[in-house]
Amino acid sequence: MGSLFSSAITLRNSVRISDDEFTQLRDFIYDKCGIFVDAKRKYLFESRFSKRLAELGLSSFSDYIKFLKHDIRRNSEMNVLFELVTTNETSFYRDTRQLDAFRDNVLRETLEKRRSEGKLDLHIWSAGCSSGEEPYTLSILLHEMLGPEIARWRIRITAVDLSPQVIERARRGVYREYAFKTTPDQARDRYFTPHEEGWKIRPELGRLISFQTMNLNDPLALKRVPRSHIVFCRNVIIYFDEAMKKRVAKAFYDNLLPGGYLMLGHSETLHKISSAFQPVYLPGSIAYRKEE
Ligand SMILES: C[S@@+](CC[C@H](N)C(=O)[O-])C[C@H]1O[C@@H](n2cnc3c(N)ncnc32)[C@H](O)[C@@H]1O
């Protein structure tokens, strides 16, 4: 009964979007952040933006598009827009099988190589890190692999996302039960402390990570990221069209140091996107390696 009632309200308050308005808004979003919304998902704009239009006192998508292009508040509105078009779904230890294979192969090999070169430094870039679960998981893996030796290493994880809101949540490091749905219980008890709103990440895990708001569609920002031994970009390029996927893959390639690795999400591939990397087949996943 309750849900029927609320969907009636939603329908009544929903602002209809014409085909032309949809194309204009879709192109605007693509131009700003590379996210491509397929025409089949037009209804998403109606359901996600109607409340925002009401908050701004606008009665049509044409008015909202004018607002985005010309209003004095257009720059700050961009963050609201990004929030509305992104999907921030994530969790600690997401895709455990891939993470195990990554740890036992890519990470082990990379750490051994740095040791053999006598250079105890490591840079990992987590691109599209959402609210921080992915980079914090990487920090946990590094602490477990290195143990007390970690004190002798200079490790930096640069974790970036388009949405300032999720970056703020990541910096705060407080998580509810949902974030642990793929996490072994003993990991939660060991690396988090109880908090009135859930669980808070232990400070030593955060010390390796630098969180920043960054748009992967901004070539100058991408060039400022320090060269990486490993790039994680999981479940992000799935929202991009082919041209944007190619630009981002090229940026990761340029950023990686020789012999470095790119890790994508389990449903993502570089097939038809980039032939620059060498695919390395791991149990349950593929790592993409840049030549030495
Ligand atoms: C589904 S989450 C994936 C989070 C994490 N990598 C994981 O696999 O659990 C996708 C993230 O990519 C971010 N994103 C999408 N487009 C982006 C862009 N152009 N620049 C930076 N981040 C972007 C979104 O804000 C969102 O937080």
The ligand as an SDF file (V2000), in Angstrom:
LIG
                    3D

 27 29  0  0  0  0  0  0  0  0999 V2000
   30.1170    2.0060   -9.5240 C   0  0  0  0  0  0  0  0  0  0  0  0
   31.2960    3.0610   -8.7780 S   0  0  0  0  0  0  0  0  0  0  0  0
   32.7140    2.0150   -8.6730 C   0  0  0  0  0  0  0  0  0  0  0  0
   33.4850    2.1940   -7.3770 C   0  0  0  0  0  0  0  0  0  0  0  0
   34.6610    1.2470   -7.2050 C   0  0  0  0  0  0  0  0  0  0  0  0
   35.6670    1.4610   -8.2060 N   0  0  0  0  0  0  0  0  0  0  0  0
   34.2040   -0.1900   -7.1900 C   0  0  0  0  0  0  0  0  0  0  0  0
   34.4280   -0.9140   -8.1630 O   0  0  0  0  0  0  0  0  0  0  0  0
   33.5900   -0.6150   -6.2220 O   0  0  0  0  0  0  0  0  0  0  0  0
   31.6960    4.1480  -10.1580 C   0  0  0  0  0  0  0  0  0  0  0  0
   32.3350    5.4510   -9.7160 C   0  0  0  0  0  0  0  0  0  0  0  0
   32.9130    6.1000  -10.8630 O   0  0  0  0  0  0  0  0  0  0  0  0
   32.7600    7.4850  -10.6940 C   0  0  0  0  0  0  0  0  0  0  0  0
   32.8780    8.1820  -11.9920 N   0  0  0  0  0  0  0  0  0  0  0  0
   32.0300    8.1220  -13.0360 C   0  0  0  0  0  0  0  0  0  0  0  0
   32.4340    8.9570  -14.0070 N   0  0  0  0  0  0  0  0  0  0  0  0
   33.5770    9.5160  -13.5870 C   0  0  0  0  0  0  0  0  0  0  0  0
   34.4680   10.4960  -14.1370 C   0  0  0  0  0  0  0  0  0  0  0  0
   34.2640   11.0400  -15.3440 N   0  0  0  0  0  0  0  0  0  0  0  0
   35.5390   10.8560  -13.4040 N   0  0  0  0  0  0  0  0  0  0  0  0
   35.7660   10.3200  -12.1640 C   0  0  0  0  0  0  0  0  0  0  0  0
   34.9540    9.4210  -11.5900 N   0  0  0  0  0  0  0  0  0  0  0  0
   33.8730    9.0230  -12.2860 C   0  0  0  0  0  0  0  0  0  0  0  0
   31.3840    7.6290  -10.0690 C   0  0  0  0  0  0  0  0  0  0  0  0
   31.2270    8.8730   -9.3970 O   0  0  0  0  0  0  0  0  0  0  0  0
   31.3150    6.4280   -9.1320 C   0  0  0  0  0  0  0  0  0  0  0  0
   31.6700    6.7640   -7.8110 O   0  0  0  0  0  0  0  0  0  0  0  0
  1  2  1  0
  2  3  1  0
  2 10  1  0
  3  4  1  0
  4  5  1  0
  5  6  1  0
  5  7  1  0
  7  8  2  0
  7  9  1  0
 10 11  1  0
 11 12  1  0
 11 26  1  0
 12 13  1  0
 13 14  1  0
 13 24  1  0
 14 15  1  0
 14 23  1  0
 15 16  2  0
 16 17  1  0
 17 18  1  0
 17 23  2  0
 18 19  1  0
 18 20  2  0
 20 21  1  0
 21 22  2  0
 22 23  1  0
 24 25  1  0
 24 26  1  0
 26 27  1  0
M  CHG  2   2   1   9  -1
M  END
$$$$
